[in-house]
Structure formats: structure tokens, C-alpha cells
């Protein structure tokens, strides 16, 4: 499973303050710890609180350069603002990059899709449109079809697209866990070349012992066909479950990855 480290996100007040004051040491440190913990991609997000769009662009350019100064891991440019994404891509060095995200909303498809196509980027596509998050599997699949059709017409391949089935809090609607899991299964069956990705934390919103709920959902999602997860790779137990799930669903030949991780002390029970 591909792991996208989620920790450099300005929705976290401490991170936002570090970006605002251009605290290089803090950002470099959080980058290194995620890489050491096993992140394959590093997500970078300047959020909506960096002042004007011009200030947000400057913040993103600084963030990309700062993170790339200490790692060769590819980045996930986390924004829905085309100007911020484009600025990040101008500052970016490296062959592989991911953009997070686009939806089926026409204005977002028509602005972010061409950027991804031009830069040959991987693209996270949220299974939602102008009316918000669909509440059924079928409607989410219809949204995915709309997105895939338009993006491929722009020159993107299905292999570049990471569909996010979206997760709503199970504390609000007890059906939502199954809706998400079934959406993953259906996406993988209908579009085998495309990938699936999701963040875990929303499923447990409003519940006690949230990390435990998230970890259980991670295992279920892996079985359903999840290809990538956006999470905190510093969570040793979650990362242990990632490695175990890869082994149990046949993605770890002869259990070599699991055994290597165990010998390195990376399997925590």
C-alpha cells in the first residue's frame, strides 16, 4: 500500500504557524520523521489561512523547496486552488508528483485537470460533484465515471487517477463504513487500471479511541482494494497494520516485506 504522509498540513495550528514564520527546522524535522517512518509521498498543504492567495502561493513555494531540500520522496500538492497548485509545480523538482485534488465540479475539472495532464501528474479525484458527497455507492460511481471520462479526454490515463471514495463519520450515519468499502470494491472492479486512495480519520470523527477505529477500518479497506492511504506514518501501529495487510492480501511475496520490517523493529503489537 502506498503511504502518503499527512503531517505537513496547515489545518494543524502548529504547522500553520511554522509555515507563516518560515520555520525551516520544524518543517525539515517533520519531513524527515515521516520519511523515516515509511511514507512514500509527503503531502504539503498551506491551507486557507495563509492570508491572500498571493501569500498562500509564496507559502507553498517555500514549503515545496523546504521539504525537497531534505528528501527525494515525491510530494502530494494538496490544494484545490489552481494558482497554488501551479506555483507548487513550478517550484517542484522531480519526475513524480501527485495533485490532491479534483472533483466532478466542472470548474475544478476544467482548471485542475489540464494542469495534471500537462505535468503528467498523478491526480486524486474525489467522488463528489457540485451537490456534495453522494450518499450511495451508485451515485459515487457515477461521479467517478464523469471524472474519468473528462480526464482521459484531456490526455490522462486511468493509471494516473487515484479515486477517493470519501469517508463520512460513522457516528453520524452507521451505513457510511460499508458505503465507502463497497465503493472501493466497485471502483476496482469497474476501473482496474485506476487506483484508490483515502484518508482514514473522518470515519472515527466524534468517537472515543479514534486511532483504534481508524486502524480497524484500514484493514477492511485494504481487503476491499485500497491502493493508498493518507495517514500519519509516525503511528507505528497503523504502519504495522499496513505491512500486515499487504502480506495477508498477497501483495508481499513470501512475506519478505513483513519479515524485513519485523527485523528492523517496525512491527509493533
N, C-alpha and C positions, 0 to 999 in steps of 0.2 A: 504494500500500500504506500502510495506517495504521501508524504507528510509536509504540510505547509505550516510553518511556524507562525503563530498568530500574535506574537507578543509586542511587535512594534506597531501599535495601533493607538492613535490619538484619542480614541474613546476612553482610554485609560488616562486618568488625570496626570499621573506621574510621567507617562510617556509624552503627553501633550506639552507639559511644562519643559521637559528635556528638549523637545523639538523647538519650542519657542525660544529657549535661551541658547540653542545650538550647542547642547552638551554632547560633544563628540564622544567623550569617555563613556558616558552612560549608554549611548546607542551602540557603540562598538562592543561594550560588555554584554548587552542583551542579545546582540547578534551572535557573538561567539558562543554563549551558553546554549543557544538554540541549535547551532550547528553541531556542537559537541554532543548534544542530546539526541541527534539523529534527524534533524529537519532536512528535507530535500530542497525545499523552496523557503525563502524568507518573505513573508508578507510585509509590505510597507504601506501605511495609511496615515495621512496627515489630518484626517477628519474634517469636520466642518467648522472647527473653532479656531482656525489659524488666521483670523481676520478676513481681509478681502481675498478675492480669488488670486490676485497678484501675489499676495503674501503666502497663500497656500501653495502656489506654484514654486515660489522660492524655497519654501519649506520642503516640498517634495524633491526638488532638485538637490538640495543639501542632503536630504535623507538618503537618496539613492547613492550619491557619491560616498557618503559616510559609511553606509553598510557595505558597499562594494570595495571599500578600502581594506576590509578585514576578512572578506570571504569571496570565494569564486562560485558559491551556490547561486543559482538563478533566483530572481526576485519575482514576487507577485505584486504588481502595481494595483493597489486596492483603492479604486475611486470610480465614481460614476460621472465625473466631470471631464469631458473630452480635453479641455485645455490643460488640466492637471496631468492626465494620462500622457498627452503628447509631450509635455515638458519632461516627464519622467523618462519617456522613451528616448528623448534627445540626450539625456544625461547618461543613459544606460550603456554599459559595455558588456558584451557577451552575446552568444548566439541564441540562447533560450530565454524567453521571458513570458510571463503569464499576466493577463489583464483580468482583474476582478472588479466589475462585472458588467454584463449587459442583460437586458430583459427583452421581452417581446414588444415593449412600447416602441412605436415606430420611430420617434425622435431619437431614442437611445440606440436602437438598431442601426439607424442611418448615420449616426455620428461615431459610434464606437466600433461598429463592425468594420468599416473601411480602415480604421486605424490598425485594428488587429490583423486584417488581411495584408496591409502594406508592410507591416513589420514582421509578418509570419509568426505572430504571437499565438500562444495558447490562450483560450478565452473561456472564462467562467460564465455560463449562461444560466440565469435564474429562471426557474419555471413559473414565471409570473408575467402579467401584462399590465395594461392600463387600469384594470379593475382590481388590482392587488393579487394576493396569493389565492389561487383556486383551491377549493375545499375538497375536491375529489381527484382521484388518480387520473381519470379520463381527461379532465379539463387541464391538468398539468401536462399530460402527454400532448394534448392539442397545442398547448403553448410551446412545448419543445419542438413540435413539428414546424410551427411558424418560424421559430428562430433558426432551426437547421436549414430550412428551405431558403431563407433570405441570406444567411451567411454563406452557404455554398454557392449561391448565385454571385456573391462578391469574390469568389475565388478561394474561400477557405475550405478545408477538408473536414470531414467528420472527426478525424483523429485529433484535430486541434481544439475541439469543443469539449468542455467539461460541464456537463449539466448538473446544476444544483437542484435537487428535488424539493428543497426547502423544508424546514422543520419548524413546526409551531409547538408551543408549550403543551405538553400532555396534561398539565394541571388545569388547563382551560378546556381542552377537548380530548377525551380519552381515546378517540379514534386516530389521532394525528400520528402516533408512532407507526401504526400499520399503514396509514396513507403514505407516509414517507418511504417505508420499506418496500411497499408494493410498487411505488413509483420508480424506485431504483431498479427493481426486477424488470419492470416493463420497459424502461429505457434501455437496459442492457439487451433485452430480447429484440426490441424493435430497431435499435441503432447500435449494433455490436461494435462498430468502429469507434463510436463516441465513448467518452469517459464520464464518470460520475464523481462528484465531489460534494462535501457538505461540512458545515461547522456543526459541532456537537452541542454546544452549550445551551441552545434555545430549548431543547427538548425538556430540560430539567428546571426551567425558569419557575420560580415560586415554590420549589420543593426543598426539603432538607436533604442533606447528604448528596448534593448535586453531582459531585465528581463520580460517585458510585453509579448513579443513574446514567451519566454520560458514558462511562466505561461499558456498562451493560449494553447500551444502545450501539456503541461502536462495534461490538462483536456481532450483533444482529445485522447491522448494516454491511459489515464485511461479508457475511454469508449471503446477503441479498445481492451483492455485486459492487459494493462501493470501491472505487479505484483510488480515491484520495480523500484525506481528511484535513480540515483546518482546525488545529488544536495547539495547545501549549506543549511542546515536546519536552519541556522540563518536568512534566508529570511522568515520573518513572513508571508508575503502574499502568497508565494509559499506553505508554510506549511499549511496555512489556506485552500488553494485550494486542497491540498492532502486530508485533512479531509472532505471537502465538496464533493469531487469526490467519496470518499469511501461511503459516505452517499447516494449520488444520484444514484450510480450503484448497490446498495443493499448489500454492504459489512459492513454496520453499522446498526445492528439490532436495530429497534426502535429509531434510531438516537442518541443512548446513547453516542457514542464516540464524536459526534459533540457537543452535549449539555455539556458534561463534559469539552471539550476543550474551549467552549464558557465561561463557568463559571470560568475557570482558566485564562481567558483573552488571550487565544491563537488563537482566531479567529479575524483576522484583516481585515477590509474592506477598 
